[in-house]
Amino acid sequence: MARPANETRIRYAVIGCGQISQQAFIPGIARADNSVLKALVTGDMEKARALEARYGVRVWHYDDVPALIASGEIDAVYLATPNALHRRYAVPVLEAGLHLLLEKPMATSVEDCEAILTAQRKGGGKLMIAYRLHCEPGTVELISRCRKGDFGPLLGFNSTFGQDFAEANHRGHSGYWSGPVPDMGTYPLNAVRNLFGKEPLEVHAVGTRTPGRGFNFDDTVSVTLRFAEGKLAHFMVSYASAPVENFTLVGHQGTVQAGPCFMFGPSIAITYTTKIDSREEVRRHEPVEQVGGETAHFSDCILKDRDPEPNGEEGLRDVRVLAAVEDSLRTGQTQSLAAMAPAPGVSDRQVMRLPPAEEPDGSDLIGVTLQSA
């Protein structure tokens, strides 16, 4: 079936109908007037019947993904499977020339990221990694201010991001790449790379396992990054803490304290406080629909034939650091990274200000074991 000539919206399938899809993507896409939900994919056919009744779109089984790709009923895929399955589904979607909005982290190895990028080049569709904060007004504003030098040359970054993760969720027993560093650590890592406008040169990590918890990975991890020009960064992430999210940024002429800074929701307003020359100022940005905003940005790039930001290379840049963290935890040794030129990064034109969608209550999600209370 060919794309309807009068259709001005990008038609999406969702592969992977877990918490992020049901709680964020499906409500959010309704805010994007250039996007529409057309199909869902799950491996549980009892869940499929309930999803089809609720959302009124056809639900496909994972085994039928090749038929979905070839159906002509969709233009793009939002891929939110477990991280280890990203390559399996991303490659055929991209090789077929469809567009892909891929949840972060991009994959579970640099090799898998490179395979996904090769598939994108072969098929010619567009690939965007779902860094929703790259379209969020407060985040983009702060990155722009760092580029302009509002705080002077930057020296340091420190962040803490944690939650009390539910051990019953499958991610609690699926190894490092389903644990807190790829899941939560991607946020401070991506933030500092964009705030500094540079790539790390060295990585060192230390992890601990909380007594009495059944995770099969270090549930609390401290990561130190060294950048060129003497810049240092540190973040700690945890699956065994009270909820926390913040970061501090220090420059020669000013400082920034941010929080909330990573999460999303209809009542969450990204907020940061600056102190420059002893003058303090609070910037609080109103809540926006972050997931719907990134979807609208991606659809706009497809419709106007623009390369999206954040693209697949942005995803690979984070994954190579996450892989180095894994190696450091395993060996106890500092890991060196090859020097990379800075990416072009975030631009002001990708900011999206859509009104927040109402999130379904956790008890309303179909076939989902919540990650945290």
C-alpha positions as CSV (number, residue, x, y, z in Angstrom):
1,M,0.0,0.0,0.0
2,A,1.5,3.3,-1.1
3,R,1.6,6.3,1.2
4,P,-1.6,8.4,0.6
5,A,-0.9,11.4,-1.5
6,N,-2.8,13.7,0.8
7,E,-1.3,12.4,4.0
8,T,0.7,15.2,5.7
9,R,1.5,13.1,8.8
10,I,4.2,10.6,9.3
11,R,2.7,7.2,10.0
12,Y,4.5,5.4,12.9
13,A,4.7,1.8,14.2
14,V,5.8,1.2,17.7
15,I,8.1,-1.9,18.1
16,G,8.2,-2.7,21.8
17,C,5.1,-1.9,23.9
18,G,6.6,-1.6,27.3
19,Q,6.5,1.3,29.9
20,I,8.1,4.0,27.8
21,S,5.9,3.3,24.8
22,Q,2.6,3.2,26.7
23,Q,3.3,5.9,29.2
24,A,5.1,8.4,27.1
25,F,5.3,7.8,23.3
26,I,1.7,6.9,22.6
27,P,0.2,9.8,24.6
28,G,2.9,12.1,23.3
29,I,2.4,11.4,19.6
30,A,-1.1,12.7,19.9
31,R,0.4,16.2,20.5
32,A,2.4,16.1,17.3
33,D,0.1,17.2,14.4
34,N,2.6,15.9,11.8
35,S,2.6,12.4,13.2
36,V,0.1,9.6,13.7
37,L,0.1,6.1,15.3
38,K,-0.7,3.3,12.8
39,A,0.7,0.0,14.3
40,L,2.0,-1.6,17.4
41,V,4.3,-4.7,17.8
42,T,4.4,-7.0,20.8
43,G,5.2,-10.7,21.4
44,D,2.3,-11.3,23.7
45,M,-0.9,-11.9,21.8
46,E,-3.2,-11.6,24.8
47,K,-1.5,-8.2,25.4
48,A,-2.0,-7.5,21.7
49,R,-5.8,-7.9,21.9
50,A,-5.9,-5.5,24.8
51,L,-3.7,-2.9,23.1
52,E,-5.7,-3.1,19.9
53,A,-9.0,-2.5,21.8
54,R,-7.5,0.5,23.6
55,Y,-5.7,2.2,20.8
56,G,-7.7,1.2,17.8
57,V,-4.7,0.3,15.6
58,R,-3.5,-3.0,14.3
59,V,-1.2,-4.9,16.6
60,W,1.5,-7.2,15.0
61,H,3.6,-9.9,16.4
62,Y,7.4,-9.7,16.4
63,D,7.5,-12.6,14.0
64,D,5.5,-10.5,11.5
65,V,7.8,-7.4,11.6
66,P,9.1,-8.2,8.0
67,A,5.5,-8.1,6.7
68,L,4.9,-4.9,8.6
69,I,8.0,-3.3,7.1
70,A,6.8,-4.3,3.6
71,S,3.2,-3.5,4.1
72,G,3.3,0.2,3.0
73,E,1.2,1.1,6.0
74,I,3.9,2.9,7.9
75,D,6.6,5.5,7.1
76,A,8.6,5.3,10.4
77,V,9.2,3.2,13.4
78,Y,9.7,4.1,17.1
79,L,11.9,1.3,18.4
80,A,11.7,0.7,22.2
81,T,12.6,-2.9,22.7
82,P,15.2,-4.0,25.4
83,N,18.5,-2.4,24.5
84,A,20.1,-5.7,23.4
85,L,17.5,-6.1,20.7
86,H,18.0,-2.7,19.0
87,R,20.3,-4.0,16.2
88,R,18.0,-6.9,15.4
89,Y,15.0,-4.7,14.5
90,A,16.8,-1.4,13.6
91,V,18.8,-2.9,10.7
92,P,15.9,-4.4,8.7
93,V,13.8,-1.2,9.3
94,L,16.5,1.0,8.0
95,E,17.6,-1.3,5.1
96,A,14.0,-1.1,3.8
97,G,14.3,2.7,3.6
98,L,11.9,3.4,6.5
99,H,12.7,6.1,9.0
100,L,13.7,5.2,12.6
101,L,13.3,6.9,15.9
102,L,15.5,4.7,18.2
103,E,15.4,4.8,22.0
104,K,18.6,5.4,23.8
105,P,21.1,4.0,24.3
106,M,21.4,3.4,20.6
107,A,22.7,-0.2,21.1
108,T,24.8,-2.3,23.4
109,S,28.2,-2.1,21.5
110,V,30.0,0.2,19.1
111,E,29.9,-2.7,16.6
112,D,26.1,-2.7,16.8
113,C,25.9,1.1,16.4
114,E,28.1,0.9,13.3
115,A,25.9,-1.9,11.8
116,I,22.8,0.3,12.4
117,L,24.5,3.3,10.7
118,T,25.5,1.1,7.8
119,A,21.9,0.0,7.4
120,Q,20.7,3.7,7.5
121,R,23.2,4.6,4.7
122,K,22.1,1.6,2.6
123,G,18.4,2.3,2.9
124,G,18.4,6.1,2.8
125,G,15.9,6.6,5.5
126,K,16.4,9.0,8.4
127,L,17.7,7.9,11.8
128,M,17.3,9.8,15.1
129,I,18.2,8.7,18.6
130,A,15.5,9.6,21.1
131,Y,17.3,12.2,23.2
132,R,14.1,14.1,24.0
133,L,16.0,16.8,25.9
134,H,17.6,18.0,22.6
135,C,14.2,19.5,21.8
136,E,13.4,20.8,25.4
137,P,13.6,24.6,25.7
138,G,15.5,24.8,29.0
139,T,18.1,22.3,28.0
140,V,18.7,23.8,24.6
141,E,18.9,27.3,26.1
142,L,21.6,26.2,28.6
143,I,23.7,24.5,26.0
144,S,23.5,27.7,23.9
145,R,24.6,29.8,26.8
146,C,27.6,27.6,27.4
147,R,28.6,27.9,23.7
148,K,28.3,31.7,24.0
149,G,30.6,31.7,27.0
150,D,28.1,33.0,29.6
151,F,29.9,31.2,32.4
152,G,33.4,31.6,31.0
153,P,35.6,28.6,30.1
154,L,34.0,25.5,31.7
155,L,36.0,23.5,34.3
156,G,33.8,20.9,35.8
157,F,30.5,19.0,35.9
158,N,29.0,16.8,38.6
159,S,25.6,14.9,38.6
160,T,23.6,12.5,40.6
161,F,20.7,10.5,39.1
162,G,19.0,7.7,40.9
163,Q,15.8,5.8,41.6
164,D,14.6,2.8,43.6
165,F,14.3,0.4,40.7
166,A,11.8,-2.5,41.0
167,E,13.7,-5.8,41.0
168,A,10.6,-7.6,39.5
169,N,11.2,-5.7,36.2
170,H,13.1,-7.7,33.6
171,R,15.7,-5.0,33.3
172,G,16.9,-5.8,36.9
173,H,18.3,-9.2,35.7
174,S,19.6,-8.5,32.2
175,G,23.2,-7.4,32.9
176,Y,25.1,-4.2,32.5
177,W,23.4,-2.9,29.4
178,S,20.0,-3.0,31.1
179,G,21.4,-1.4,34.3
180,P,21.7,2.1,35.6
181,V,24.7,3.3,33.6
182,P,23.2,2.8,30.1
183,D,19.7,3.6,31.4
184,M,20.3,6.7,33.6
185,G,23.9,7.5,33.0
186,T,23.2,8.3,29.4
187,Y,21.5,11.5,30.6
188,P,24.4,13.1,32.4
189,L,26.9,11.7,29.9
190,N,25.0,13.3,27.0
191,A,24.5,16.5,28.9
192,V,28.1,17.1,29.7
193,R,29.3,16.2,26.2
194,N,26.9,18.9,24.8
195,L,27.5,21.4,27.6
196,F,31.3,21.1,27.2
197,G,31.1,20.8,23.4
198,K,33.8,18.1,23.6
199,E,34.4,14.4,23.8
200,P,35.9,12.6,26.8
201,L,39.5,11.2,26.6
202,E,39.5,9.0,29.6
203,V,37.0,7.1,31.7
204,H,37.2,5.5,35.1
205,A,34.3,3.8,36.9
206,V,33.7,2.2,40.3
207,G,30.6,0.2,41.2
208,T,28.9,-1.3,44.2
209,R,26.1,-3.8,44.8
210,T,23.7,-3.1,47.6
211,P,23.3,-5.9,50.1
212,G,19.9,-7.6,49.9
213,R,19.2,-6.5,46.3
214,G,19.0,-9.1,43.5
215,F,20.4,-7.2,40.6
216,N,23.0,-9.0,38.4
217,F,25.0,-5.8,37.9
218,D,26.5,-3.0,40.0
219,D,23.4,-1.0,41.1
220,T,25.3,2.1,42.0
221,V,28.1,3.4,39.8
222,S,30.5,6.4,40.0
223,V,32.0,7.5,36.7
224,T,34.8,10.1,36.2
225,L,35.5,11.6,32.8
226,R,38.6,13.5,31.7
227,F,38.3,15.9,28.7
228,A,40.9,18.0,26.9
229,E,41.8,21.5,28.3
230,G,41.7,20.2,31.9
231,K,37.9,19.7,32.0
232,L,36.6,17.1,34.4
233,A,33.2,15.5,34.9
234,H,31.7,13.1,37.3
235,F,28.3,11.4,37.6
236,M,26.8,8.8,40.0
237,V,23.8,6.7,39.0
238,S,21.9,4.3,41.1
239,Y,19.0,1.8,40.9
240,A,19.0,1.5,44.8
241,S,18.5,5.1,45.9
242,A,15.7,7.6,46.7
243,P,14.7,9.5,43.6
244,V,17.3,12.2,42.8
245,E,18.3,14.2,39.7
246,N,20.6,17.2,39.5
247,F,23.8,18.5,38.0
248,T,26.2,21.3,38.8
249,L,28.3,23.0,36.1
250,V,31.3,25.2,37.0
251,G,33.0,27.7,34.8
252,H,35.6,30.4,35.4
253,Q,33.0,33.2,35.5
254,G,29.9,31.4,36.7
255,T,28.1,28.3,38.0
256,V,24.9,26.4,37.2
257,Q,22.8,24.2,39.4
258,A,20.1,22.3,37.6
259,G,17.2,20.2,38.8
260,P,14.9,18.8,37.7
261,C,17.1,18.3,34.6
262,F,16.6,14.8,33.1
263,M,13.0,13.6,33.8
264,F,9.8,14.4,31.9
265,G,6.1,14.6,32.7
266,P,3.1,16.9,32.6
267,S,4.2,18.7,35.8
268,I,8.0,18.6,35.4
269,A,9.6,21.9,34.5
270,I,13.3,21.9,33.7
271,T,14.9,24.4,36.0
272,Y,18.4,25.8,36.5
273,T,19.9,28.5,38.7
274,T,22.9,30.5,37.5
275,K,25.3,32.6,39.6
276,I,27.5,35.0,37.7
277,D,29.5,37.8,39.4
278,S,27.6,37.1,42.6
279,R,24.2,37.7,40.9
280,E,21.8,34.7,41.1
281,E,19.1,34.0,38.6
282,V,16.5,31.2,38.4
283,R,15.4,30.0,35.0
284,R,12.3,27.8,35.2
285,H,10.9,26.6,31.9
286,E,7.2,25.5,31.8
287,P,6.5,21.8,31.3
288,V,6.4,20.7,27.7
289,E,5.5,17.5,26.0
290,Q,9.0,16.1,25.6
291,V,8.4,12.8,23.9
292,G,5.8,14.3,21.5
293,G,8.2,17.1,20.9
294,E,11.0,14.9,19.8
295,T,8.6,13.0,17.6
296,A,7.3,16.2,16.0
297,H,10.9,17.3,15.3
298,F,11.8,13.9,13.7
299,S,8.6,14.0,11.5
300,D,9.4,17.6,10.5
301,C,12.9,16.5,9.4
302,I,11.3,13.6,7.4
303,L,8.7,15.9,5.7
304,K,11.3,18.6,4.9
305,D,14.1,16.2,4.1
306,R,16.5,17.6,6.8
307,D,19.0,15.5,8.7
308,P,17.8,15.1,12.2
309,E,19.7,16.0,15.4
310,P,20.4,14.0,17.4
311,N,21.4,11.5,14.7
312,G,23.0,8.1,14.8
313,E,26.5,9.4,15.3
314,E,25.4,11.1,18.4
315,G,24.1,7.8,19.7
316,L,27.4,6.1,18.9
317,R,29.4,8.8,20.7
318,D,27.6,7.9,23.9
319,V,27.7,4.2,23.4
320,R,31.5,4.2,23.0
321,V,31.8,5.9,26.5
322,L,29.2,3.5,28.0
323,A,31.3,0.5,26.7
324,A,34.4,2.1,28.2
325,V,32.6,2.3,31.6
326,E,31.8,-1.4,31.3
327,D,35.4,-2.2,30.6
328,S,36.6,0.0,33.6
329,L,34.2,-1.7,35.9
330,R,35.4,-5.1,34.8
331,T,39.1,-4.3,34.9
332,G,39.4,-1.6,37.6
333,Q,41.5,0.3,35.1
334,T,41.1,3.8,33.5
335,Q,40.1,3.4,29.9
336,S,41.4,5.7,27.1
337,L,39.2,6.9,24.3
338,A,40.3,8.0,20.8
339,A,40.1,11.7,20.2
340,M,37.1,12.8,18.2
341,A,36.2,16.2,16.8
342,P,33.1,17.8,18.4
343,A,29.8,17.1,16.8
344,P,27.7,20.0,15.5
345,G,25.3,19.4,18.3
346,V,22.0,20.9,19.3
347,S,20.5,23.9,17.5
348,D,17.9,26.4,18.7
349,R,15.6,25.6,15.7
350,Q,14.8,22.1,17.1
351,V,13.1,23.4,20.3
352,M,9.5,22.1,20.6
353,R,6.9,23.7,22.9
354,L,4.0,21.3,22.8
355,P,1.5,21.2,25.7
356,P,2.1,18.2,28.0
357,A,0.0,15.1,27.4
358,E,-1.6,13.4,30.3
359,E,0.3,10.3,31.2
360,P,-1.7,7.1,32.0
361,D,-1.4,5.9,35.5
362,G,1.0,3.0,36.0
363,S,-1.9,0.7,36.8
364,D,-3.5,1.4,33.4
365,L,-0.5,0.2,31.4
366,I,-1.1,-3.2,29.7
367,G,1.2,-6.0,30.5
368,V,3.9,-3.8,32.1
369,T,5.9,-4.4,35.3
370,L,6.7,-0.8,36.4
371,Q,10.4,0.1,36.8
372,S,9.8,2.0,40.0
373,A,6.9,3.2,42.2
